[in-house]
Protein backbone atom coordinates (compact mmCIF):
# COMPACT_ATOMS: atom_id res chain seq x y z
CA UNK A 1 0.00 0.00 0.00
CA UNK A 2 1.45 3.39 -1.04
CA UNK A 3 2.13 6.05 1.56
CA UNK A 4 -0.49 8.75 1.99
CA UNK A 5 0.87 12.08 0.74
CA UNK A 6 0.50 15.29 2.75
CA UNK A 7 1.38 18.46 0.86
CA UNK A 8 0.99 21.88 2.46
CA UNK A 9 0.92 25.07 0.43
CA UNK A 10 1.82 28.29 2.26
CA UNK A 11 1.10 31.67 0.68
CA UNK A 12 1.88 35.02 2.33
CA UNK A 13 -1.23 37.21 2.01
CA UNK A 14 -0.80 40.39 -0.05
CA UNK A 15 2.89 40.02 0.79
CA UNK A 16 4.25 43.31 -0.54
CA UNK A 17 1.34 45.23 0.97
CA UNK A 18 1.89 43.51 4.31
CA UNK A 19 5.58 44.43 4.37
CA UNK A 20 4.78 48.05 3.50
CA UNK A 21 2.25 48.17 6.37
CA UNK A 22 4.79 46.73 8.82
CA UNK A 23 7.21 49.50 7.81
CA UNK A 24 4.48 52.16 8.00
CA UNK A 25 1.51 51.11 10.18
CA UNK A 26 -0.43 54.24 9.12
CA UNK A 27 -1.04 52.52 5.75
CA UNK A 28 -3.19 49.76 7.30
CA UNK A 29 -6.80 49.75 6.15
CA UNK A 30 -6.17 52.08 3.18
CA UNK A 31 -6.46 51.36 -0.55
CA UNK A 32 -2.79 50.63 -1.15
CA UNK A 33 -0.96 50.04 -4.45
CA UNK A 34 2.57 48.66 -4.51
CA UNK A 35 4.39 49.43 -7.72
CA UNK A 36 6.08 51.98 -9.93
CA UNK A 37 5.04 55.58 -10.25
CA UNK A 38 6.34 56.06 -13.80
CA UNK A 39 4.35 56.00 -17.05
CA UNK A 40 5.31 52.35 -17.47
CA UNK A 41 4.61 51.45 -13.85
CA UNK A 42 2.46 48.44 -13.02
CA UNK A 43 0.68 47.27 -9.88
CA UNK A 44 2.88 44.61 -8.26
CA UNK A 45 0.36 44.10 -5.45
CA UNK A 46 -2.64 45.82 -3.92
CA UNK A 47 -4.44 45.76 -0.59
CA UNK A 48 -7.82 44.09 -0.16
CA UNK A 49 -9.28 47.59 0.22
CA UNK A 50 -7.98 48.47 -3.27
CA UNK A 51 -9.29 45.23 -4.78
CA UNK A 52 -12.84 46.37 -4.07
CA UNK A 53 -12.37 48.92 -6.85
CA UNK A 54 -11.52 46.20 -9.39
CA UNK A 55 -7.78 46.67 -9.13
CA UNK A 56 -5.52 43.64 -9.50
CA UNK A 57 -1.81 42.88 -9.81
CA UNK A 58 -0.15 43.44 -13.21
CA UNK A 59 -2.65 46.23 -14.00
CA UNK A 60 -1.06 49.43 -15.37
CA UNK A 61 -0.71 51.92 -12.52
CA UNK A 62 -2.43 54.67 -14.55
CA UNK A 63 -5.51 52.48 -14.95
CA UNK A 64 -5.53 51.55 -11.24
CA UNK A 65 -5.42 55.21 -10.20
CA UNK A 66 -8.35 55.97 -12.48
CA UNK A 67 -10.36 53.28 -10.69
CA UNK A 68 -9.28 54.54 -7.26
CA UNK A 69 -7.81 58.09 -7.42
CA UNK A 70 -7.38 58.30 -3.64
CA UNK A 71 -5.25 55.15 -3.43
CA UNK A 72 -1.78 55.43 -1.88
CA UNK A 73 1.09 54.30 -4.12
CA UNK A 74 4.19 52.89 -2.41
CA UNK A 75 7.17 50.91 -3.59
CA UNK A 76 10.26 51.84 -1.65
CA UNK A 77 10.81 48.65 0.35
CA UNK A 78 12.20 46.34 -2.33
CA UNK A 79 15.06 45.13 -0.17
CA UNK A 80 12.62 44.57 2.69
CA UNK A 81 10.59 42.10 0.62
CA UNK A 82 13.65 39.91 0.13
CA UNK A 83 14.50 40.20 3.84
CA UNK A 84 11.06 39.07 4.99
CA UNK A 85 10.96 36.30 2.39
CA UNK A 86 14.28 34.96 3.68
CA UNK A 87 13.01 35.20 7.26
CA UNK A 88 9.99 33.03 6.47
CA UNK A 89 12.21 30.66 4.46
CA UNK A 90 14.52 30.21 7.46
CA UNK A 91 11.60 29.38 9.78
CA UNK A 92 10.23 26.79 7.33
CA UNK A 93 13.68 25.32 6.64
CA UNK A 94 14.24 24.79 10.36
CA UNK A 95 11.03 22.76 10.71
CA UNK A 96 9.98 21.12 7.43
CA UNK A 97 11.55 17.82 6.33
CA UNK A 98 11.23 18.84 2.65
CA UNK A 99 10.10 22.13 1.12
CA UNK A 100 10.07 24.00 -2.16
CA UNK A 101 10.22 27.79 -2.48
CA UNK A 102 7.94 28.41 -5.46
CA UNK A 103 8.23 32.20 -5.36
CA UNK A 104 9.14 35.06 -3.04
CA UNK A 105 5.94 34.51 -1.01
CA UNK A 106 4.89 30.92 -1.76
CA UNK A 107 6.07 27.55 -0.42
CA UNK A 108 5.19 23.85 -0.75
CA UNK A 109 5.97 21.47 2.13
CA UNK A 110 6.00 17.69 1.78
CA UNK A 111 4.95 16.24 5.13
CA UNK A 112 4.39 12.67 3.90
CA UNK A 113 5.31 10.13 6.57
CA UNK A 114 4.98 12.60 9.44
CA UNK A 115 1.53 11.19 10.28
CA UNK A 116 3.31 8.34 12.09
CA UNK A 117 4.50 10.84 14.70
CA UNK A 118 2.29 13.96 14.44
CA UNK A 119 -1.06 15.14 13.20
CA UNK A 120 0.12 16.84 9.95
CA UNK A 121 -2.72 19.38 10.06
CA UNK A 122 -2.01 20.49 13.63
CA UNK A 123 1.74 20.55 12.88
CA UNK A 124 1.06 22.89 9.94
CA UNK A 125 -1.20 25.13 12.05
CA UNK A 126 1.59 25.38 14.64
CA UNK A 127 4.13 26.32 11.95
CA UNK A 128 1.80 29.02 10.61
CA UNK A 129 1.39 30.41 14.13
CA UNK A 130 5.17 30.50 14.54
CA UNK A 131 5.63 32.42 11.27
CA UNK A 132 2.97 34.97 12.22
CA UNK A 133 4.36 35.42 15.73
CA UNK A 134 7.92 35.95 14.47
CA UNK A 135 7.27 38.14 11.43
CA UNK A 136 3.72 39.54 12.03
CA UNK A 137 3.01 38.69 8.37
CA UNK A 138 -0.43 37.24 7.55
CA UNK A 139 -0.12 33.84 5.88
CA UNK A 140 -2.62 31.28 4.61
CA UNK A 141 -2.17 27.57 3.98
CA UNK A 142 -3.96 24.47 2.82
CA UNK A 143 -3.09 20.83 3.45
CA UNK A 144 -4.04 18.24 0.83
CA UNK A 145 -2.76 15.14 -0.91
CA UNK A 146 -1.02 16.96 -3.78
CA UNK A 147 0.40 20.33 -4.84
CA UNK A 148 -2.44 21.35 -7.15
CA UNK A 149 -5.25 20.80 -4.67
CA UNK A 150 -3.32 22.46 -1.85
CA UNK A 151 -2.61 25.53 -4.01
CA UNK A 152 -6.26 25.90 -5.06
CA UNK A 153 -7.44 25.34 -1.48
CA UNK A 154 -5.10 28.03 -0.15
CA UNK A 155 -6.84 30.59 -2.35
CA UNK A 156 -10.15 29.51 -0.80
CA UNK A 157 -8.68 29.91 2.70
CA UNK A 158 -7.54 33.50 2.12
CA UNK A 159 -7.20 35.95 3.68
CA UNK A 160 -5.13 34.78 6.62
CA UNK A 161 -6.83 31.41 7.03
CA UNK A 162 -6.22 27.70 6.60
CA UNK A 163 -8.03 24.58 5.44
CA UNK A 164 -7.51 20.84 5.00
CA UNK A 165 -8.83 18.79 2.09
CA UNK A 166 -9.02 15.27 3.45
CA UNK A 167 -7.69 12.36 1.36
CA UNK A 168 -10.45 11.09 -0.92
CA UNK A 169 -12.32 14.42 -0.86
CA UNK A 170 -10.27 16.15 -3.58
CA UNK A 171 -12.83 15.90 -6.39
CA UNK A 172 -15.74 16.88 -4.17
CA UNK A 173 -13.84 19.94 -2.94
CA UNK A 174 -12.91 21.07 -6.45
CA UNK A 175 -16.28 20.38 -8.12
CA UNK A 176 -18.12 23.67 -7.41
CA UNK A 177 -15.14 25.93 -8.13
CA UNK A 178 -14.73 27.90 -11.35
CA UNK A 179 -12.69 25.98 -13.90
CA UNK A 180 -10.13 28.78 -14.19
CA UNK A 181 -9.17 28.15 -10.55
CA UNK A 182 -7.07 25.27 -11.92
CA UNK A 183 -3.42 26.44 -12.19
CA UNK A 184 -2.45 26.67 -15.84
CA UNK A 185 -5.94 27.42 -17.14
CA UNK A 186 -5.30 30.85 -18.63
CA UNK A 187 -7.70 33.15 -20.42
CA UNK A 188 -7.28 31.41 -23.78
CA UNK A 189 -8.06 27.93 -22.41
CA UNK A 190 -10.83 29.36 -20.25
CA UNK A 191 -12.58 30.82 -23.30
CA UNK A 192 -12.40 27.47 -25.12
CA UNK A 193 -13.82 25.67 -22.09
CA UNK A 194 -16.71 28.13 -21.80
CA UNK A 195 -17.49 27.55 -25.47
CA UNK A 196 -17.81 23.86 -24.57
CA UNK A 197 -20.25 24.73 -21.76
CA UNK A 198 -17.60 24.09 -19.10
CA UNK A 199 -17.78 26.68 -16.31
CA UNK A 200 -16.97 24.71 -13.16
CA UNK A 201 -14.49 21.96 -12.37
CA UNK A 202 -17.48 19.64 -12.03
CA UNK A 203 -18.43 20.46 -15.62
CA UNK A 204 -14.89 19.65 -16.71
CA UNK A 205 -14.90 16.30 -14.89
CA UNK A 206 -17.95 15.26 -16.93
CA UNK A 207 -16.20 15.75 -20.27
CA UNK A 208 -15.05 12.54 -21.99
CA UNK A 209 -11.28 12.16 -22.16
CA UNK A 210 -11.41 11.75 -25.95
CA UNK A 211 -13.25 15.06 -26.37
CA UNK A 212 -10.73 16.93 -24.24
CA UNK A 213 -7.78 15.40 -26.10
CA UNK A 214 -9.38 16.26 -29.44
CA UNK A 215 -9.79 19.88 -28.36
CA UNK A 216 -6.58 20.42 -26.34
CA UNK A 217 -4.21 17.64 -27.40
CA UNK A 218 -2.02 16.22 -24.61
CA UNK A 219 -3.15 19.03 -22.32
CA UNK A 220 -6.65 17.57 -22.51
CA UNK A 221 -5.52 14.51 -20.56
CA UNK A 222 -3.92 16.80 -17.98
CA UNK A 223 -7.19 18.71 -17.56
CA UNK A 224 -9.07 15.40 -17.26
CA UNK A 225 -6.85 14.34 -14.34
CA UNK A 226 -6.86 17.74 -12.65
CA UNK A 227 -10.66 17.89 -12.67
CA UNK A 228 -10.56 14.71 -10.59
CA UNK A 229 -8.02 16.09 -8.14
CA UNK A 230 -5.22 13.96 -9.60
CA UNK A 231 -1.78 15.60 -9.68
CA UNK A 232 1.56 13.82 -9.31
CA UNK A 233 4.08 16.69 -9.38
CA UNK A 234 6.69 16.36 -6.66
CA UNK A 235 7.89 18.96 -4.18
CA UNK A 236 11.30 20.07 -5.48
CA UNK A 237 13.83 20.43 -2.63
CA UNK A 238 15.01 23.99 -2.06
CA UNK A 239 18.78 24.49 -1.99
CA UNK A 240 19.86 27.89 -0.68
CA UNK A 241 23.57 27.21 -0.98
CA UNK A 242 23.84 26.97 -4.77
CA UNK A 243 25.87 29.66 -6.46
CA UNK A 244 27.33 30.71 -9.80
CA UNK A 245 30.77 32.28 -9.84
CA UNK A 246 33.72 33.22 -12.00
CA UNK A 247 37.14 34.57 -11.13
CA UNK A 248 40.23 35.58 -13.06
CA UNK A 249 43.88 35.58 -12.01
CA UNK A 250 45.71 38.23 -14.04
CA UNK A 251 49.09 37.50 -15.64
CA UNK A 252 50.27 40.78 -14.10
CA UNK A 253 48.90 42.53 -11.02
CA UNK A 254 46.43 45.22 -12.12
CA UNK A 255 46.01 48.74 -10.78
CA UNK A 256 44.28 50.33 -13.80
CA UNK A 257 40.76 51.19 -12.58
CA UNK A 258 39.31 51.39 -16.10
CA UNK A 259 40.55 47.88 -16.85
CA UNK A 260 39.35 46.53 -13.49
CA UNK A 261 35.87 48.03 -14.01
CA UNK A 262 35.78 46.59 -17.52
CA UNK A 263 36.75 43.16 -16.21
CA UNK A 264 34.16 43.38 -13.42
CA UNK A 265 31.44 44.22 -15.95
CA UNK A 266 32.50 41.33 -18.22
CA UNK A 267 32.51 38.82 -15.38
CA UNK A 268 29.16 39.97 -13.99
CA UNK A 269 27.62 39.76 -17.46
CA UNK A 270 28.93 36.21 -17.70
CA UNK A 271 27.45 34.95 -14.42
CA UNK A 272 24.16 36.79 -15.11
CA UNK A 273 23.96 35.04 -18.49
CA UNK A 274 24.52 31.65 -16.85
CA UNK A 275 21.89 32.55 -14.25
CA UNK A 276 19.29 33.16 -16.97
CA UNK A 277 20.28 29.97 -18.78
CA UNK A 278 19.43 28.08 -15.59
CA UNK A 279 16.10 29.96 -15.24
CA UNK A 280 17.21 31.32 -11.89
CA UNK A 281 17.31 34.63 -10.08
CA UNK A 282 19.89 35.65 -7.48
CA UNK A 283 19.30 37.17 -4.06
CA UNK A 284 22.93 37.79 -3.13
CA UNK A 285 26.06 39.04 -4.95
CA UNK A 286 29.68 38.96 -3.79
CA UNK A 287 32.94 40.43 -5.11
CA UNK A 288 36.31 38.85 -4.30
CA UNK A 289 39.73 40.54 -4.51
CA UNK A 290 43.18 38.99 -4.04
CA UNK A 291 46.12 41.35 -3.82
CA UNK A 292 49.74 40.88 -4.92
CA UNK A 293 50.71 39.67 -1.42
CA UNK A 294 47.98 36.96 -1.74
CA UNK A 295 45.78 38.54 0.92
CA UNK A 296 42.21 37.74 -0.14
CA UNK A 297 39.11 39.71 0.84
CA UNK A 298 35.48 39.53 -0.23
CA UNK A 299 32.28 41.38 0.41
CA UNK A 300 28.68 40.45 -0.30
CA UNK A 301 25.23 42.01 -0.09
CA UNK A 302 21.69 40.74 -0.33
CA UNK A 303 19.65 42.17 -3.20
CA UNK A 304 16.08 42.03 -4.46
CA UNK A 305 15.93 38.86 -6.56
CA UNK A 306 16.99 39.58 -10.14
CA UNK A 307 18.67 38.19 -13.26
CA UNK A 308 19.27 41.51 -15.03
CA UNK A 309 22.85 42.49 -15.95
CA UNK A 310 22.40 46.19 -15.23
CA UNK A 311 21.13 45.64 -11.67
CA UNK A 312 23.85 43.09 -10.87
CA UNK A 313 26.64 45.19 -12.42
CA UNK A 314 25.64 48.23 -10.37
CA UNK A 315 25.85 46.19 -7.14
CA UNK A 316 29.15 44.57 -8.17
CA UNK A 317 30.71 48.01 -8.77
CA UNK A 318 29.39 49.26 -5.44
CA UNK A 319 30.94 46.29 -3.61
CA UNK A 320 34.25 46.67 -5.46
CA UNK A 321 34.66 50.31 -4.44
CA UNK A 322 33.88 49.47 -0.81
CA UNK A 323 36.40 46.61 -0.88
CA UNK A 324 39.36 47.85 -2.94
CA UNK A 325 42.21 49.42 -0.97
CA UNK A 326 43.77 50.99 -4.09
CA UNK A 327 46.56 48.44 -4.38
CA UNK A 328 47.44 46.18 -7.35
CA UNK A 329 45.07 43.26 -7.76
CA UNK A 330 46.12 39.71 -8.61
CA UNK A 331 42.65 38.10 -8.77
CA UNK A 332 39.11 39.39 -9.21
CA UNK A 333 35.93 37.33 -8.79
CA UNK A 334 32.14 37.66 -8.82
CA UNK A 335 29.69 35.22 -7.23
CA UNK A 336 25.88 35.06 -7.29
CA UNK A 337 24.11 33.04 -4.59
CA UNK A 338 20.73 32.49 -2.91
CA UNK A 339 19.50 31.26 -6.26
CA UNK A 340 15.89 30.39 -6.80
CA UNK A 341 13.43 29.84 -9.63
CA UNK A 342 12.57 32.70 -11.97
CA UNK A 343 9.03 32.63 -10.60
CA UNK A 344 10.31 35.06 -8.01
CA UNK A 345 9.39 38.53 -9.17
CA UNK A 346 12.17 40.65 -10.64
CA UNK A 347 11.92 44.41 -10.82
CA UNK A 348 8.42 44.59 -9.40
CA UNK A 349 7.77 48.22 -10.13
CA UNK A 350 8.15 48.57 -13.88
CA UNK A 351 6.62 46.80 -16.83
CA UNK A 352 9.67 44.64 -17.54
CA UNK A 353 8.36 42.61 -20.48
CA UNK A 354 10.37 44.60 -23.05
CA UNK A 355 13.49 44.45 -20.88
CA UNK A 356 13.17 40.69 -20.44
CA UNK A 357 12.60 40.24 -24.18
CA UNK A 358 15.74 42.29 -24.88
CA UNK A 359 17.84 40.08 -22.62
CA UNK A 360 16.33 36.98 -24.23
CA UNK A 361 17.31 38.27 -27.67
CA UNK A 362 20.85 39.01 -26.45
CA UNK A 363 21.12 35.57 -24.86
CA UNK A 364 19.92 33.96 -28.10
CA UNK A 365 22.76 35.71 -29.95
CA UNK A 366 25.24 34.54 -27.33
CA UNK A 367 23.96 30.98 -27.64
CA UNK A 368 24.45 31.11 -31.41
CA UNK A 369 27.74 33.00 -31.67
CA UNK A 370 29.42 32.63 -28.26
CA UNK A 371 29.23 34.22 -24.81
CA UNK A 372 31.28 37.25 -25.80
CA UNK A 373 29.60 37.95 -29.15
CA UNK A 374 27.45 40.61 -27.47
CA UNK A 375 28.83 42.57 -24.54
CA UNK A 376 28.49 45.96 -22.90
CA UNK A 377 30.90 48.70 -23.97
CA UNK A 378 32.22 48.77 -20.42
CA UNK A 379 33.53 45.23 -20.79
CA UNK A 380 35.17 45.71 -24.18
CA UNK A 381 38.54 46.97 -22.93
CA UNK A 382 38.94 43.83 -20.86
CA UNK A 383 38.03 41.59 -23.81
CA UNK A 384 40.39 43.43 -26.16
CA UNK A 385 43.32 42.91 -23.82
CA UNK A 386 42.41 39.27 -23.29
CA UNK A 387 42.37 38.53 -27.02
CA UNK A 388 45.60 40.48 -27.70
CA UNK A 389 47.74 38.51 -25.29
CA UNK A 390 48.62 34.83 -25.45
CA UNK A 391 47.12 32.45 -22.97
CA UNK A 392 49.03 32.41 -19.71
CA UNK A 393 49.06 29.24 -17.57
CA UNK A 394 48.64 31.39 -14.46
CA UNK A 395 45.29 32.74 -15.68
CA UNK A 396 42.33 30.87 -14.34
CA UNK A 397 38.59 31.22 -14.74
CA UNK A 398 36.29 29.21 -12.55
CA UNK A 399 33.08 28.05 -14.10
DADADA-V948452 format. One record per run of one state. SS is the DSSP state (~ for helix, > for strand, _ for the rest). FROM is the first residue (numbers start at 1). TO is the last residue. If there is no record, write none. Layout:
ss = <SS/SS>
from = <FROM/FROM>
to = <TO/TO>
//
This chain:
ss = <_/>/_/~/_/~/_/>/_/>/_/~/_/>/~/_/>/_/~/_/>/_/>/_/~/_/~/_/>/_/~/_/>/_/~/_/>/~/_/~/_/>/~/_/~/_/~/_/>/_/~/_/>/_/>/_/~/_/>/_/~/_/~/_/>/_>
from = <1/7/13/15/24/25/28/32/36/42/47/48/52/60/61/68/72/75/78/96/99/104/106/111/114/117/120/136/139/145/147/158/162/165/170/176/178/179/182/187/196/200/201/206/209/217/218/227/243/255/257/278/280/292/296/307/309/324/329/342/353/370/377/389/397/398>
to = <6/12/14/23/24/27/31/35/41/46/47/51/59/60/67/71/74/77/95/98/103/105/110/113/116/119/135/138/144/146/157/161/164/169/175/177/178/181/186/195/199/200/205/208/216/217/226/242/254/256/277/279/291/295/306/308/323/328/341/352/369/376/388/396/397/399>
//
